[in-house]
Amino acid sequence: MSIDNLLFVIRTLLHHSELPGGVYNLADDDSLSTNEVIKIIAETKGKKPRIWRIPSPVIQWVARLGGKFKLPLDPERLKKLTENYVVDNTKIKRVLNIRSLPVSATEGLRNTLESFSRN
């Protein structure tokens, strides 16, 4: 979640006197794939993204070898790397009575990366 969206949610919550109890997921409205993140990072740095296209069976074979030889990439770690980590923020948006957060995931990531290069 971008810092701009997090601050927006916090400010909006501070103005709500009654908030129903429960668990609220905080996330940007849209999700980015790993390839999209790599492309945004490269574009922000003014470079061409380098994304390798490796067939899934090859990666799975390497992970099985990693499991046998105690290498950093094993089947369990591969599963964690390839799981879906998308979070649904519908509940918090309903409570705040908003349709969408002010900053897109792409814009938030670009803003973060640009702030790193300024500092």
C-alpha positions, -999 to +999 in steps of 0.1 A: +000+000+000+013+034-009+021+058+019-003+084+003-032+059+005-023+048+040-023+085+052-056+090+034-072+061+052-058+072+086-070+108+081-105+096+070-107+072+100-099+100+124-130+119+111-153+089+116-166+088+152-181+053+148-162+025+132-177-010+132-154-035+148-136-061+128-105-068+108-098-044+079-074-051+051-054-021+039-042-023+003-041-004-029-071-009-052-052-027-078-024-053-075+008-055-095+025-086-108+062-091-102+069-083-139+049-051-136+069-041-105+102-048-124+091-027-153+081+002-131+114+001-113+133+001-145+113+029-161+117+050-129+155+045-132+155+052-169+166+017-178+152-011-199+135-038-178+153-072-180+128-100-175+139-135-182+113-159-196+121-193-180+096-221-185+078-232-154+089-269-157+126-257-156+120-237-124+102-266-108+130-289-117+156-265-102+135-263-070+133-301-067+171-302-070+173-275-044+152-296-021+175-326-025+208-306-021+196-281+005+199-251-019+182-217-013+154-225-039+134-256-028+098-265-036+085-249-004+103-216-011+091-217-047+055-221-035+059-190-013+074-170-041+046-179-065+016-176-042-010-149-047-007-122-021-036-100-033-056-084-004-092-073-007-098-037+006-136-037-001-146-037+036-126-006+046-137+013+015-174+005+023-170+018+058-152+049+046-179+053+019-154+057-009-152+040-043-114+040-047-083+052-030-067+084-043-035+069-056-031+039-079-006+012-070+015+021-100+016+058-091+023+050-055+053+027-064+067+054-088+064+081-061+082+058-036+110+050-060+114+087-070+116+096-033+144+071-029+164+086-057+159+121-043+174+112-010 
